[in-house]
Amino acid sequence: MVYLIAVLVTALDQFIKWMVSTHMQVNTAIPIWPHVLDLYYVQNQGAAFSILLNQRGLLVVVALVVIVAIVYVDRRYARGERQLQVALGLLLGGAVGNLIDRIFRGYVIDYIYVQIIHYPVFNLADSCIVLSILYLIYRAWRRRSESEETPRE
């Protein structure tokens, strides 16, 4: 299940990036919901919030380490854990989607701009990464709370 989700996320992410890059000019926007949400084509040479600008090699290595870690966690801990498998699939798909951009383009294509809050431009891969990390944090917090409530003998 992890790998199927990852393939679907990666394929959809790459398709949207291809559509944006072939039908829009860099740094142009198309209002989706005026004053709220734009399709805004940006080439991001860094990581989230444009940190680590022009550190392509480092970002590729980090992505590869994350991918290996996801495969390890899936094989070691996720069997029979459907929610964990979904989260790992989203995380893997997001990591691979952005890794493909970094390797073949030298930058990541971002295209979603929430204008109403001036949030940095992001993409589907970023969204999948954030959602999966939020779930994993919640899962860890919940498990910790449950273990603290369990009486010790």
C-alpha positions as CSV (number, residue, x, y, z in Angstrom):
1,M,0.0,0.0,0.0
2,V,2.8,2.4,0.8
3,Y,4.4,2.1,-2.6
4,L,1.1,2.4,-4.5
5,I,0.2,5.6,-2.7
6,A,3.7,6.9,-3.3
7,V,3.5,6.1,-7.0
8,L,0.1,7.9,-7.3
9,V,1.3,11.0,-5.4
10,T,4.5,11.2,-7.4
11,A,2.7,10.7,-10.8
12,L,0.0,13.4,-9.9
13,D,2.6,15.8,-8.6
14,Q,4.8,15.4,-11.7
15,F,1.8,15.8,-14.0
16,I,0.7,19.0,-12.3
17,K,4.3,20.3,-12.4
18,W,4.5,19.5,-16.1
19,M,1.2,21.2,-16.8
20,V,2.3,24.3,-14.9
21,S,5.8,24.4,-16.5
22,T,4.5,24.0,-20.0
23,H,1.5,26.3,-19.8
24,M,2.7,29.2,-17.6
25,Q,5.6,31.6,-17.5
26,V,7.8,31.6,-14.4
27,N,6.6,34.0,-11.7
28,T,3.2,34.4,-13.2
29,A,-0.1,33.7,-11.4
30,I,-3.6,32.6,-12.4
31,P,-6.2,33.5,-9.8
32,I,-8.2,30.4,-8.8
33,W,-10.2,32.1,-6.1
34,P,-9.5,35.9,-6.4
35,H,-7.6,37.3,-3.4
36,V,-7.5,33.9,-1.7
37,L,-5.8,31.2,-3.9
38,D,-3.6,31.5,-7.0
39,L,-1.9,29.1,-9.3
40,Y,1.6,30.7,-9.1
41,Y,4.5,29.2,-11.0
42,V,7.8,29.5,-9.0
43,Q,11.1,27.7,-9.4
44,N,12.3,27.0,-5.8
45,Q,16.1,26.4,-5.6
46,G,15.9,25.7,-1.9
47,A,13.9,23.6,0.5
48,A,10.8,24.7,2.5
49,F,10.5,28.4,2.8
50,S,13.4,28.7,0.4
51,I,15.9,27.7,3.1
52,L,19.2,26.1,1.9
53,L,19.1,28.0,-1.4
54,N,21.3,26.5,-4.0
55,Q,22.2,23.5,-1.9
56,R,21.0,21.0,-4.5
57,G,23.5,18.3,-3.6
58,L,22.7,18.4,0.1
59,L,19.0,18.4,-0.6
60,V,19.3,15.4,-2.9
61,V,21.3,13.5,-0.2
62,V,18.7,14.4,2.5
63,A,15.9,13.2,0.3
64,L,17.7,9.9,-0.4
65,V,18.2,9.4,3.3
66,V,14.6,10.1,4.0
67,I,13.5,7.7,1.3
68,V,15.7,4.9,2.8
69,A,14.3,5.7,6.3
70,I,10.7,5.4,5.0
71,V,11.4,2.1,3.3
72,Y,13.0,0.8,6.6
73,V,10.1,2.0,8.8
74,D,7.6,0.5,6.4
75,R,9.3,-2.9,6.4
76,R,10.0,-2.9,10.2
77,Y,6.9,-1.2,11.7
78,A,4.1,-0.6,9.3
79,R,2.8,-4.1,8.4
80,G,-0.9,-4.2,9.2
81,E,-0.9,-0.5,10.2
82,R,-3.0,1.0,7.5
83,Q,-2.9,4.6,8.7
84,L,0.9,4.4,9.1
85,Q,1.2,3.0,5.6
86,V,-0.9,5.8,4.2
87,A,1.3,8.4,6.0
88,L,4.5,6.7,4.8
89,G,3.1,6.5,1.2
90,L,2.3,10.3,1.2
91,L,5.7,11.1,2.7
92,L,7.5,8.8,0.2
93,G,5.5,10.2,-2.8
94,G,6.2,13.8,-1.7
95,A,9.9,13.1,-1.2
96,V,10.3,11.4,-4.6
97,G,8.2,14.0,-6.4
98,N,10.5,16.8,-5.2
99,L,13.6,14.7,-5.6
100,I,12.8,14.2,-9.3
101,D,12.6,17.9,-9.8
102,R,15.9,18.5,-8.0
103,I,17.7,15.9,-10.0
104,F,16.3,16.6,-13.5
105,R,15.6,20.3,-13.3
106,G,17.9,21.6,-10.6
107,Y,14.9,23.2,-8.7
108,V,11.5,22.3,-7.5
109,I,8.4,23.6,-9.2
110,D,6.0,25.2,-6.8
111,Y,2.5,26.4,-7.8
112,I,0.0,26.8,-5.0
113,Y,-0.1,30.2,-3.4
114,V,-2.6,31.0,-0.6
115,Q,-2.7,34.7,-1.1
116,I,-5.1,35.5,1.7
117,I,-2.4,34.6,4.3
118,H,0.7,35.2,2.1
119,Y,1.8,31.7,2.7
120,P,4.9,30.7,0.7
121,V,4.2,29.0,-2.7
122,F,4.2,25.2,-2.4
123,N,3.1,22.1,-4.3
124,L,1.3,18.8,-4.0
125,A,4.5,16.9,-2.9
126,D,5.0,19.5,-0.1
127,S,1.4,19.1,1.0
128,C,1.7,15.4,1.2
129,I,5.0,15.7,3.2
130,V,3.5,18.1,5.7
131,L,0.3,16.1,6.2
132,S,2.2,12.9,6.8
133,I,4.6,14.5,9.2
134,L,1.7,16.0,11.2
135,Y,0.1,12.6,11.3
136,L,3.3,11.0,12.5
137,I,3.7,13.6,15.2
138,Y,0.1,13.1,16.3
139,R,0.6,9.3,16.3
140,A,3.8,9.6,18.5
141,W,2.1,12.0,20.9
142,R,-1.0,9.7,21.2
143,R,1.1,6.7,21.8
144,R,3.2,8.5,24.4
145,S,0.0,9.6,26.2
146,E,-1.4,6.1,26.1
147,S,1.8,4.6,27.6
148,E,1.8,7.2,30.4
149,E,-1.8,6.3,31.3
150,T,-1.0,2.6,31.4
151,P,-0.3,1.6,35.0
152,R,3.1,0.0,35.6
153,E,3.4,-3.0,37.8
